[in-house]
Amino acid sequence: MQGEETKLDFEKAMNELEETVSRLEAGELGLEESLAAFERGMSLVRICRKKLDEAETKIAKLVETKSGELVTEPSSLEEDAG
């Protein structure tokens, strides 16, 4: 799955997940096909979650100082790099 995570960007993974859910909801798949689709869907969920988590760590956090001023605080990635 590691190689797959680098090949699929978030949008492609999300689109495939939506298609997989639609196929499952249609109820036209056999048991084996449904199980395979479910497993694929769970894999896609993990890929999307990981990509979202990575994006979240890159976003600077906006905080309010004691004086009421809003400033950005470095994200955990920037702190680790520094």
N, C-alpha and C positions, 0 to 999 in steps of 0.2 A: 504493500500500500504506500510505502514511502515514495517510490518513484511516481506513483499515480498522483500524489499530492502536489508534486512539482509540475506535472503535466497539466492538471486541471486548474484553471483559475476559478475564483469564487463564482462568477456569473455562469460559467459552463457547468460547474458542479450543481449550482442551484437550479438551473434549467433542467438538467438531467434528473435531479431529485423530484421536481414538479411533474415531469413526464412519468417517472416511476410511480409516484403517488396516484396519478390519474389512472394509470394502467391497473393498479391494485384496486382502486375505488370502483372501477368499471365492473369488476367481478367476473371478467371473462377469462381469466387465467386459470390454468389447472393448479393443483396443489404444489407440484414441484416448481412450476414457473412462478407461482406466488411466493414461495419460500426464497427462491433465487432473487426475485425482485425486492423482497423485504430486506434480504442481506445486502444487496446493492444499495438500497436506500439508506440503510444504517451506515454503510461505509461513506456514502455521500454526506450524510449528516455530520460525521466525524471530520471530514475534510472541510466542510463549511465552517464548523465550529472552530477548528484550528486556524483557519484563515481569518475569521473574525477576531479571535483572541490575539493573533499577531498584529492585526491592524489596530486593535485597542491599545496595545502596549506602545505603539508608535505615536499615539495622539498625546499632545501635551495637556496636562491637567490644569484647568483654570481654578485658582483658589483666591479667597478673599483674605487680605492681610488684616491685622488688628485695627489699622486705621480705616478699613473699609475699601481699600484700593484692590482692584482685581488684577492679579498678575498670573503669568503662566509658570507652572512648576515643571521641571523636566520629567519626562516619562521614565519609567524604570529602565528602559533600554539605554537612554542617555546617561543615567546615573551609573549603570554597569560599565559603559564604555569609558567614562571619565575617570 
